[in-house]
C-alpha cells in the first residue's frame, strides 16, 4: 500500500496541430485495467489493507487465492511474492510442507506510512494565506538524467514548474523537503528559494495552468468516479475485490495530486467528489471485506 507509485509526471499536453481535431480520451475497460495491473503492486495493496492490521503471518496459498480474486494468475502471484522478498518487504517461513509470509520491519514501516497517507488524503481542505514558495534551480541540458531526477522528485513533492528552472508551491512547509532534494542531488550551489505573494504582472491562474496539468488530473479523478460510483458488490468475495481495487486505485492520487488550495482549483473540482466517494465506499465495504479475509484465514488454518 505504501509502495511508491511508478514515476508519473502530469505534464502539459501538446496542443493539437492546426487543422486536426484533438484525439478523444481513450476509454479503458475495467477488465483490461485489472488484467494489466502489476501483480506485485496489487500484492502490496492486499498486504497493507488486510495483513498489516492483523500482524500475523499469511500462507502462500491464501495470498495466491486472494490475488486470484483480482485476476492475477498463480504464477504471477508467486513471482510477486519472490520479488517482494528479494526487495526486503516480506520474509518467508517454512512450516512443514507449507510456507507463510510476514512483513519485515521495513515492509511494515512502508505500508504503515502508505496507509496513513492514503486514508488521510482528501479528508481536509487546506487553508492558504496567499503565499508562494518559489525554488530556482538550474541543471545543464547535458545532465539529462539529473534533470529528470530533479523533476520527478519535485513533482512528487507537489511542486509545479511554470518555466524552465523555476518551481513553485503554495505550501510553504515544502521548503525543507525542497532543500533535502537539492542537497541529495548535489544542487545546493545552484538553488535559491523565495516566499512571496503573487505580484501584479500576469495572472496567477495562468501560472497555475502552466505549472500543473489539472485537466489530466481531473480526467483521472473522473475515471475513478465513473468506475466506483455505480459499483455495488454483493457477497464477501465481490466486496473484497471491490475494496481492494478501490484502495489500489486511490493510492496513486497522493503522488499525482499537488493538493492545491481551493482558491487555485477549478470550480466543482472533481478531486473533492472523488475523495468523498473513496472514503464513503471504503467505510461501507470495509466490514464485509475484512470478514471475508478472516473467513479465508480460518479455512486455511483448518486445512
C-alpha positions as CSV (number, residue, x, y, z in Angstrom):
1,X,0.0,0.0,0.0
2,X,2.8,2.4,0.8
3,X,4.9,1.3,-2.2
4,X,5.7,4.4,-4.3
5,X,3.8,4.6,-7.5
6,X,5.6,4.5,-10.7
7,X,7.2,7.8,-11.7
8,X,4.3,9.6,-13.4
9,X,4.5,13.3,-14.3
10,X,1.3,15.0,-15.2
11,X,3.0,17.0,-18.0
12,X,1.3,19.6,-20.1
13,X,-0.5,18.1,-23.1
14,X,0.8,19.2,-26.5
15,X,-1.6,21.3,-28.5
16,X,-3.3,19.6,-31.4
17,X,-1.8,20.5,-34.8
18,X,-3.7,23.1,-36.7
19,X,-6.4,21.6,-38.8
20,X,-6.5,18.4,-36.8
21,X,-9.1,17.7,-34.1
22,X,-7.6,16.6,-30.7
23,X,-7.9,12.9,-30.1
24,X,-10.6,11.8,-27.7
25,X,-9.6,10.5,-24.3
26,X,-9.2,6.7,-24.6
27,X,-11.6,4.5,-22.6
28,X,-10.2,1.5,-20.9
29,X,-12.5,-1.3,-19.8
30,X,-12.4,-2.4,-16.2
31,X,-11.3,-5.9,-17.1
32,X,-8.4,-4.6,-19.2
33,X,-7.3,-2.4,-16.4
34,X,-7.3,-5.2,-13.9
35,X,-5.6,-7.7,-16.2
36,X,-2.7,-5.3,-16.8
37,X,-2.3,-4.3,-13.1
38,X,1.1,-5.2,-11.6
39,X,0.8,-8.3,-9.5
40,X,3.5,-7.1,-7.1
41,X,1.7,-3.7,-6.7
42,X,-1.6,-5.5,-6.0
43,X,0.2,-7.7,-3.5
44,X,1.4,-4.7,-1.6
45,X,-2.2,-3.3,-1.6
46,X,-3.5,-6.6,-0.2
47,X,-0.8,-6.8,2.5
48,X,-1.4,-3.2,3.5
49,X,-5.2,-3.5,3.6
50,X,-5.6,-6.9,5.3
51,X,-2.3,-8.3,6.6
52,X,-0.9,-5.2,8.2
53,X,-3.7,-4.6,10.7
54,X,-3.5,-8.2,11.9
55,X,0.2,-8.6,12.3
56,X,0.1,-12.3,11.6
57,X,1.9,-14.5,9.0
58,X,-0.1,-15.3,5.9
59,X,0.1,-18.6,4.0
60,X,1.2,-18.6,0.4
61,X,-1.9,-20.4,-0.7
62,X,-4.1,-17.7,0.8
63,X,-2.3,-14.9,-0.9
64,X,-2.5,-16.8,-4.2
65,X,-6.2,-17.2,-3.7
66,X,-6.8,-13.5,-2.9
67,X,-4.7,-12.3,-5.8
68,X,-6.7,-14.8,-8.0
69,X,-9.9,-12.9,-7.0
70,X,-8.1,-9.9,-8.6
71,X,-7.5,-11.8,-11.8
72,X,-3.8,-12.5,-11.0
73,X,-2.6,-15.9,-12.1
74,X,-0.9,-18.2,-9.6
75,X,2.5,-18.0,-11.4
76,X,2.4,-14.2,-11.3
77,X,1.3,-14.2,-7.7
78,X,4.2,-16.4,-6.7
79,X,6.6,-14.2,-8.7
80,X,5.3,-11.1,-6.9
81,X,6.0,-12.7,-3.5
82,X,9.5,-13.7,-4.6
83,X,10.3,-10.2,-5.8
84,X,8.8,-8.6,-2.7
85,X,11.0,-10.9,-0.6
86,X,14.1,-10.0,-2.7
87,X,13.5,-6.3,-2.0
88,X,13.2,-6.9,1.7
89,X,9.5,-6.2,2.2
90,X,8.4,-9.7,3.3
91,X,10.1,-12.8,4.6
92,X,9.1,-16.4,4.3
93,X,8.9,-19.2,6.9
94,X,8.5,-22.9,6.1
95,X,6.1,-24.8,8.4
96,X,6.1,-28.5,7.4
97,X,5.3,-28.6,3.7
98,X,3.7,-25.1,3.7
99,X,5.2,-21.6,3.5
100,X,3.9,-18.5,5.2
101,X,4.9,-14.9,4.9
102,X,5.4,-12.0,7.3
103,X,6.2,-8.3,6.8
104,X,9.7,-7.3,7.6
105,X,10.2,-4.2,9.8
106,X,10.9,-2.1,6.7
107,X,7.9,-3.6,4.9
108,X,5.7,-2.8,7.9
109,X,7.0,0.8,8.1
110,X,6.5,1.2,4.3
111,X,2.9,0.0,4.5
112,X,2.1,1.9,7.7
113,X,3.3,5.2,6.2
114,X,1.4,4.4,3.0
115,X,-1.8,3.7,4.9
116,X,-1.5,7.0,6.8
117,X,-1.1,8.9,3.6
118,X,-3.9,7.1,1.7
119,X,-6.6,7.3,4.3
120,X,-5.8,10.9,5.2
121,X,-5.6,12.1,1.6
122,X,-8.5,14.3,0.6
123,X,-10.1,14.5,4.0
124,X,-9.3,18.1,4.9
125,X,-9.3,21.3,2.8
126,X,-6.1,23.2,3.2
127,X,-6.2,26.8,4.2
128,X,-4.0,29.1,2.2
129,X,-2.6,32.6,3.1
130,X,-1.8,33.5,-0.5
131,X,1.9,33.0,-0.1
132,X,4.0,31.0,-2.6
133,X,7.3,29.1,-2.2
134,X,9.5,29.6,-5.3
135,X,12.6,27.5,-5.9
136,X,15.1,28.4,-8.6
137,X,17.5,25.7,-9.6
138,X,19.1,25.2,-13.0
139,X,20.6,22.0,-14.3
140,X,22.7,22.0,-17.5
141,X,21.0,20.4,-20.6
142,X,23.8,17.9,-20.8
143,X,22.9,16.4,-17.5
144,X,19.6,15.0,-18.6
145,X,19.5,12.2,-16.0
146,X,19.9,14.7,-13.2
147,X,17.3,17.0,-14.7
148,X,14.9,14.0,-14.8
149,X,15.6,13.0,-11.2
150,X,15.1,16.6,-10.0
151,X,11.8,16.9,-12.0
152,X,10.5,13.6,-10.7
153,X,11.2,14.3,-7.1
154,X,10.0,17.9,-7.1
155,X,6.8,16.8,-8.9
156,X,6.2,14.1,-6.3
157,X,6.7,16.8,-3.6
158,X,3.8,18.8,-5.2
159,X,5.9,21.4,-7.0
160,X,5.0,22.7,-10.4
161,X,7.2,24.4,-13.0
162,X,5.8,27.4,-14.9
163,X,9.1,27.9,-16.8
164,X,12.4,26.0,-17.0
165,X,14.4,26.2,-13.8
166,X,11.6,27.7,-11.7
167,X,9.5,25.6,-9.3
168,X,6.5,26.8,-7.3
169,X,4.3,25.5,-4.5
170,X,1.6,27.2,-2.4
171,X,2.7,25.0,0.5
172,X,5.5,26.8,2.4
173,X,6.1,23.8,4.6
174,X,7.6,22.1,1.5
175,X,10.7,24.2,1.8
176,X,12.5,21.7,4.0
177,X,11.7,18.9,1.6
178,X,12.9,21.0,-1.4
179,X,16.2,21.7,0.5
180,X,16.7,18.0,1.1
181,X,16.0,17.2,-2.6
182,X,18.5,19.7,-4.0
183,X,21.1,18.7,-1.3
184,X,20.8,15.0,-2.1
185,X,21.2,15.7,-5.8
186,X,24.2,17.9,-5.2
187,X,22.5,21.1,-6.5
188,X,22.8,23.2,-3.4
189,X,25.1,25.8,-5.0
190,X,22.7,26.3,-7.9
191,X,19.5,26.6,-5.9
192,X,17.7,29.6,-4.4
193,X,14.3,29.9,-2.7
194,X,11.9,32.8,-2.1
195,X,8.5,33.1,-0.3
196,X,6.2,35.9,-1.5
197,X,2.7,36.7,-2.8
198,X,2.0,36.8,-6.5
199,X,2.6,40.2,-8.0
200,X,0.7,42.5,-10.3
201,X,2.3,41.3,-13.6
202,X,0.5,38.5,-15.3
203,X,-2.3,36.3,-14.0
204,X,-1.9,33.9,-11.1
205,X,-4.4,31.5,-12.9
206,X,-2.1,31.4,-15.9
207,X,0.9,30.5,-13.7
208,X,-1.1,27.6,-12.2
209,X,-2.2,26.3,-15.6
210,X,1.4,26.4,-16.8
211,X,2.7,24.6,-13.7
212,X,0.3,21.7,-13.3
213,X,-1.8,19.8,-15.8
214,X,-5.1,19.9,-13.9
215,X,-7.0,18.8,-16.9
216,X,-5.3,15.4,-17.0
217,X,-5.6,15.1,-13.2
218,X,-9.3,15.9,-13.5
219,X,-9.7,13.1,-16.1
220,X,-8.1,10.6,-13.8
221,X,-10.4,11.6,-10.9
222,X,-13.4,11.4,-13.2
223,X,-12.3,7.9,-14.4
224,X,-12.2,6.9,-10.7
225,X,-15.6,8.4,-10.1
226,X,-17.1,6.6,-13.1
227,X,-15.6,3.3,-12.1
228,X,-16.7,3.1,-8.5
229,X,-19.9,5.3,-8.2
230,X,-22.2,2.6,-9.6
231,X,-20.4,-0.3,-8.1
232,X,-22.5,-2.2,-5.6
233,X,-20.9,-5.6,-4.9
234,X,-22.7,-8.4,-3.1
235,X,-21.2,-11.2,-1.2
236,X,-17.8,-11.3,0.6
237,X,-15.7,-12.3,-2.4
238,X,-17.1,-9.5,-4.6
239,X,-16.8,-6.9,-1.8
240,X,-13.2,-7.9,-1.0
241,X,-12.4,-7.5,-4.7
242,X,-14.1,-4.1,-4.9
243,X,-12.5,-2.8,-1.7
244,X,-9.0,-3.9,-2.8
245,X,-9.4,-2.3,-6.2
246,X,-10.8,0.9,-4.6
247,X,-7.7,1.3,-2.4
248,X,-5.3,0.2,-5.1
249,X,-6.6,2.9,-7.5
250,X,-6.8,5.6,-4.8
251,X,-3.3,5.1,-3.6
252,X,-2.0,6.7,-6.8
253,X,-3.5,10.1,-6.2
254,X,-1.3,11.3,-3.3
255,X,1.6,11.0,-5.8
256,X,-0.2,12.7,-8.6
257,X,-2.2,15.5,-7.0
258,X,-0.2,18.5,-5.8
259,X,-3.1,19.2,-3.4
260,X,-3.6,22.9,-4.3
261,X,-5.8,25.0,-2.1
262,X,-9.4,25.5,-3.2
263,X,-8.6,29.1,-4.4
264,X,-6.4,27.7,-7.1
265,X,-8.6,24.9,-8.3
266,X,-11.4,25.0,-11.0
267,X,-14.9,25.3,-9.7
268,X,-16.6,22.0,-8.8
269,X,-13.2,20.2,-8.6
270,X,-13.7,16.5,-9.3
271,X,-11.0,15.6,-6.8
272,X,-13.3,16.7,-4.0
273,X,-16.1,14.4,-5.2
274,X,-13.6,11.5,-5.7
275,X,-12.3,11.9,-2.2
276,X,-15.8,11.8,-0.8
277,X,-16.6,8.7,-2.8
278,X,-13.4,6.9,-1.7
279,X,-13.9,7.5,2.0
280,X,-17.6,6.6,1.8
281,X,-17.1,3.4,-0.1
282,X,-14.1,2.4,2.0
283,X,-16.1,2.7,5.2
284,X,-19.1,1.0,3.7
285,X,-17.3,-2.0,2.2
286,X,-14.7,-2.5,4.9
287,X,-16.5,-4.8,7.4
288,X,-17.6,-7.4,4.8
289,X,-14.2,-7.3,3.0
290,X,-12.3,-7.8,6.3
291,X,-14.7,-10.5,7.4
292,X,-14.2,-12.4,4.1
293,X,-10.4,-12.2,4.7
294,X,-10.9,-13.7,8.2
295,X,-13.0,-16.4,6.7
296,X,-10.2,-17.3,4.3
297,X,-7.7,-17.3,7.2
298,X,-10.0,-19.6,9.2
299,X,-10.4,-22.0,6.2
300,X,-6.6,-22.1,5.6
301,X,-5.9,-22.8,9.3
302,X,-8.5,-25.6,9.4
303,X,-6.9,-27.1,6.2
